Amino acid sequence: MLKITIFTLLLLFNSSVFAKESVKNVRMWLAPESTRLVFDLSAAVKHTVFTLQNPDRIVIDIEDTGLDFDLSTLALNKSAIKKIRAGNSQPLRIVIDLLEPLQPSSFALKPNNGYGHRLVIDLEKKLSANADTAQNNSQPDTAPVSTPIPEETSSESSTTIANNQSIQTTQVPNGKKLRDIVIALDAGHGGEDPGAIGPSGLKEKIVVLAIAKELEKLIDAENGFISRMIRRNDYYVSLRGRTSVARKKNADLFVSIHADAFKNPKASGASVWVLSNRGASSEVGRWLAQKENSSDLIGGVGNLSLDNKDEVLKGVLLDMSMTASRKDSREVAAKIHGNISKFAKMHKSSVEQAGFLVLKSPDIPSILVETGFISNPGEERSLKTSAYRKKMAKAIFAGIKEHFLNKPPAFTEIYRLKNASAIAHAKHHKVVSGDSLSRIAVRYKVKVASLKALNKLQNDNIRIGQRLQIPTS
């Protein structure tokens, strides 16, 4: 009887000794609207996740598994987690005590070059529409809350939405509000996904975030422009999640920043990419096939809905939208390519095309900039320096600025300034005997209506000696 009692006590207080598998390590990453927990496992396991209320808790049960990690070492500051604790029974029960309600989701990852089996738990904030606006307008910067070890690469989704702020507007005398041109900056990879890693250990996710922040400074310092960061710190955002964030921010341009890699360390050169024809046509089909996409607003300012349109019309509208978006993408990409070539070697002599998932937004002009080969020792050294990063940011911004100064979206401050400048530099015509509005319009290749509007004429009557402004376009 005594032997049975001792065995029972051992089983209750140290069940991990008898478990077949084990949790070897736990990592945590914070994003503005979510927390990701990654459990490193000795093998694949079965698990269940559920929530409890009063107080709010999330419970993770992992079958036939012990815990070989001290949960108290996880830094929980700045997170919505109050405490993480574990029981000694089977299945292994991990309880997450919350400071606010969170919605859990989970998925397993198979081994790769850096890691074995993993269990990923994403905890998403539950926010009302009003709370969401308030939260996003006062978003604190977040950073990894545990000392990172080599991260695994994963394309699994995470529904992070970062730094989601309202578009800046400018009040004008006629009472209308003109908005700034919005540039969405996407620093590739992040969090559990380090991207490419250079010979000295430099991680792509660190380099591209630094370049994005340099670009952010330049954009925000320019009148009429404002940036929106897809991620501001070291956390993961899914590929489709990145374009979704840009759409929610009403972006006029999406710029994804990366650092290339290849198995041959001699590969070198920066490059600029846009969506290929094949990628564009396949994406139109995908949007039409998915009801949630078809009901989205398309157009940079949400001025066109596909609701209540038949399938043929939906296809035509989406194709037109993506065609216009790709034209703008190619134009700004060409300008950026030319700017970068002034100080860096280019991988190709012109803008390249591919079916990058992150570029497949039918309503937002999108480009991808590979800032160099991080796998090349020489280019890795350049990517490490702030001087090179600033040069790259300046080259990208110069291309963006040139494009939008030439082709500003309607109802933006830059559009107003361009029109004001055009009026100020308009041609003048002095009326002489025999002149009429129609003859003057033909001579300068403008419309009579434009002549009358610019000169505030109520009718077609003009007089000799009168000076008329001539529209420049």
N, C-alpha and C positions, 0 to 999 in steps of 0.2 A: 504493500500500500504506500509506503514512504517513497519508493522508487517512482511510482506512477505520479505522485504529487509533484516531485521535483521535475519530472519530464514535462508535466503540464505547465508548470511555472516557466520553464525555459521556453516552451512553445509560445506562451502568451507574451513574455517580455522580450523575446529576441527571435521573432519569427523570421527575420531576414536570414538567419543561419540556415533555416530549412527551406527557404525559397529557392526555386530553380534559377530564376534570373534576378538581375539587380539594376537599380538606378545608380549609375556611377557618378553622374555630375548633373547639375542644373544651371542653366544660364538664363538671364532675364534681360530683355531689351524694352525700353520705353519709347513710344511714339506719342504724339499729341493726343490721339484718340484711342489708343490701344496699348496693351502690354502683351508681350510675347514671352512665354516660358518654353524652354527647350530642355527636354529630359534626355540625357545620353543613356542608352540602355545596353545591356550585355547581349540582347537578342530581341527579336520581334516579340511583342506582347499584345494581349487583349486588354482593352480598357473601356471604361464608361465614364462619362462626365455628366453631372447634373447640378442644379442650383437649389439652394435652400434660402428661406426668408426668415426675417425676425429672429436673429440678425441675418444680414445678407452674407451668404457663403457659397463657394463653389467647391464641389467635391469631385475628386478624381480617384476612381478605383482601378488599380492595375493588378491583374490576376497573376498569382504565382511569382511575385516579385518582391524583393527586399530593397531597403534603402541604404546605400553606402555613401551618403552625402549628408552633410550637416546643413539643413535648410536655414538655420539661424545665421549663416554667413552671407545670405543674399541681402544686399542693401535695398530696402523697400522705400526709401525716401523718394519723394516726388511721384510716387505711384499711388494708385487707388487701392493698394493692398495693405491691410493692417498687419496681418501675420500669416505665415504659412506653417502648418504643423502636420505631423504624420502619426498614425497609429501603428501598433505592433501586430495587428491582426492580419489575417489573409482574407480577401485580397488586400494588398497594400492600399490604405486609404490616406490620401493627402487632402487636407482641408485648407482652403484659402479664405481667410476672414477678410471681408471687404469694408472699405470706408464708404462705398457707394455701389449701387447695383451695376453689375457688368454682365455682358452676354458672352458665354464661352463658346468656342468652336475648337475642334481638334482634328489633327491628321497625323499619320505616321510617315516617316521618311526612311527610305532604304539606305544602306551604307554607300558612301562614295569614297573618293581618295583621301578625304580628311577625317571622316567620321564613320562610326558604326550606325546601328539602328537608333532612331530618335523618335520621340513623341513630342509634337508641337501643340501647345495650348495657346490660342489667341483669346484675349479678354477685351471685348469691345465696350466702349462707353455707351450708355443709353441716354440720349439727349433729345429733348423736345426741340421743335423748330426754333423757338425763342431762345432756349438755353444754348442751342448750337451756335446761334449768331453771337451771343454774349461771350461764350467760351472762346470762339475762334478769333474774336477781336482782341483778346488779351492772352494769347497763347504763349506760355513760357517755353524757353528753349529746353530741350531734353537731351540727355546723353546716355550712353550705356551705363547701367547701374551695377554691373559686376565687371571684374577684370576680364576682358575678352581673351579667350584662347582661340586658336585658329578656327575660323568660322566655316560652316558648310555652305555650299552653294545650293540654292533651291529656287525653283520657279513656282513653288506653291504660293497660293494667293494670301495676301494680308490686306485688309481693307482700310489701311491707314489713310487718313486725309489730314494733311499737314498745313498749318499756317493759312487756313481758309479765311481770308479777310475780304471785306467788301471793296468794290472798285472805287478808287478815288474819283471825285468829280470836281469840276470847276464851275462856279457860278458866273454867268455872263449877263450883261445888262438887260437882255430881252426876257430874262427869267428862266431860260432853258439851261439845263445842266449838260455840260460837255464832259465826257469822261477821258481818262488817261488811256493810252495804248497799253494793254496788259501783255507782258511777256512771261510765260510759264517756264521756269528753269528746273530741269530734271537732272539732278546729279545721279548717275546710274548706280545700281546695286545698293548696298547699305545693310547694316545690321548683320544678320546671319549670312548674308551674301557679300563676300569681299570683292567680287569681280576678279579680274586678273591680278596676279602677284608678280612683281618684278624680281630680278636676280638677287637684289639686296633685301627683299621682303616688303618693298613698298606696295601698298594695296591700292587698287584702282578706286575703291569707294572713297578713300581718304583724299586722293588727288582731285577727283572730279568734284567733290563737295567744296574743296578749297577754291577751285576755278569758278564754280557756280556762285560762291559768295563774293568773289572779286567782281564778277559780272553783275551781281545784284547791286553792288555799290554804284557801279557806273550807270545802270539803268535808273535807279532811284534818284540819282543826282541830276538827271536830265529832265527838264521841264516837259510835261506831256506824256511821260513814260512812267510805268510802274512795274516792278517785278513781283512774281508770286513763286515762291520756292515749293517744289513738290515735296521735298524732304529737307529739313533744316539741320538735322543731326544724323547720328549713326543708327538708323533703323530701316527696316525693309518695307518697300511698297511694291505691290504686284505690278506687272507690266500694264495690264488693262486698268489697274487702279490709278496709275500715273496719268493716263489720258483722261480718266474720269475726273480726277482732281482738277486738271487743267480746264475741263469743260465747266465744272462747277465754279471756277474762278473767272469764267468768261474770257479766256485767253484769246488774244489775237494771233499769237505765235507760240508754238511749243518747241523748246530747244532742249534736246537730250544730250548730255555731255558724258563721254566715255574715254577710256584709254585702251587702245587695241593690244592684242597679244597674239603670238604665233609660236609654234614649236621651234621654229628656226630663229635664234636670237638676232640674226642679221636683218630680218624683216624690219622696215622702218618707214616713217612718214606719217604725217597727219592726213586726215581725209574728212570729207563732208558728204553726208548721205541723205537721200530723199526716198520716198516710197516708190517702188517699181510699179510698172503698169499691171503686172500680174497680181501684185499684192493689193493694189487699189481695187481691181475688179473683184477679187475674192472677198475683200472686206465688205463691199456693197452687198454681195450675196449673203454674207454672214449677218449683216444688220437686218436685212429683210427677213431672214430666217428666224430671228429672235424677236419676240414680241416686245420685250422690254426695251430693246434698242429702237425699234420702229416708233415707239411712243415718245422717245426722247426729242427734245428740241434740237434742231440743227441750225447752223448759222452762228457766227461768232457772238451775236448779241441775242440769240434765241428768238429770231424773228420768223421762223418757219417751223411748223409742226407737221409731223407725218400722220397724226391722228385723223381718222375718217377719210384717208386717201386710199384709192384702190391700189392693188399690187403693182400694176404697170406704172402708175404715176409715182408711187413711192420709189420705184427703181430709177425713174428719170430724174426725180428731184435729188436723190442721193448721189447719182452719178454726176449731175451738174455741180452739186456741192463739193464733191471730192475732186472733180476736174479743176474747179476754181482754186481749191485749197492747194492742190499739187502744183499749179502754175505759180502761185505765190511762194510755195516752198522752194521750187527750183530757182526762182529769182533771188530770194534772200540767200539761199545756199551758195549760189555762184558768187555773190558779193563777199561772203565770208571766206570762201575758198581762195579768192584772189587776195584777200587781206592776210590770211595765214601764210600764203606762199611767199610773202615779202620777207619773212624771217625764219620760216621753218621749211624743211623738206616735205613735199607732198607725196603721198603714196601713189596717187594717180594725178594726171594733168587736168582733170575736170571733176565735177560733181559726180558721185557714184550713186547707183540705185540698188535697192534690195527690199525684201519684204519684211523689214523689221516690224515686229508686233507693236512696238511703242510708237511707231509712226502712223499707224492705221486709224487715225481719227478722220472721219469723213467731213468734219466741219471746221477743223483747226489746221492751218498751215503748220507743218511739222518738219523739223530737220534733226539730224543726229550728227554730232561732231566728235570724231575720234581725234583726240588731242595729240596722239603719238603712240608708238609701240612701247608699252611699259615693260615688255619682255626684252627689248633691246637695251643693253647696258648704258649706251650713250644717251638715248632718249629718256631712260628712267632717271638718269642724273639731272637732265633738264626739267623733267616733271617734278622733281623734288624741290626745285628752287622757286621762291616767290616771284622772282623776276620773270621767269618763263610763264608762270601761271598768269601774271598780270598782262603780259604781252598777248597771251591767248585770249583772255577776257576782253581786252581792248579790240582785238581783231574781230571777235564775234560781235561785240556791240556796235562797232563801226559799220558792219554789214547790216545789222538790224536797223540802225538809225537811218542809214542811207535809203534802205528800202521803204521805210514808213514815212520819211520826209517826202519821198517822191510819190508814194501811194498810200496816204493815210486813210484809215477807215472813217466812214461818215460819223458825225456826232462825237468826234474827238477834238480835243484841244489843238492837236497838231493840224487837223483838217481846217479848223477855223483860222489858225495862224497862216496856213498856206493860202487860203482864199483871201485873207486880208492883204497878204503880200502881193498876190496876183492883182488885186484891185489897185494897190498903191503903185504898181509898175505897169498899169494898163496903158495901152496906146491912146492917143488923143487924135481927134479929127476936127478940123475947123471947117464948118459948113460954108460952102460957096454956092454961087448961083447955079441952079440946075440939080443940086443935090436932093435926094430923098432918102428916107430911112432904108428903103429896099435897095437902092443903089449902093449906099454905104455898106449895108450888110453883105451884099455880093462882093464888093471890093475887098473887104476884110475877112470874108469867109466866116461870117457869124450869122446868127439868127436875129431877125427883127425883134422878136420878143425879148432876146437877151439884151439888145441895145436899149430897148425901152425900159427894161427893168433896172439895168445898171445906171441909167441916166434919169430914172424916176419920171419918165414921160407918161402923161395920162392919155395922149393920143399920138397920131403920126405927124403932127405939125412941128416943124423945125424952122429956124430963122438963119439968115445969112450972118456969118460971124460967130455963131454959137459953137462952143467947143464941146464935143461929145467924147466920152470915154468909150474905148473899144474893148470888149471882153477879150482876154488872152486865150480863153478856151471855151 
